[in-house]
């Protein structure tokens, strides 16, 4: 019985540790002149850069980017 408890504890710790090392990713979009424009899923540094700097389209228009749950 004690072996099962130790094994369960080790498994729970391993899952917790593995989930902490995952790179954070979210779906991002900006509000364009004709409505919401999806940018797709962005992760890590790309996610931070988009939210900080925004998105500039081909015409030079700059938009604030919104990423869900971030």
ABEGO torsion letter per residue (X at the ends): XAAAAAAAAAAAAAAAAAAAABBBBBBBBBBBAAEBBBAEBBBEAAAAAAAAAEBBBAAGBBBBBBBBGX
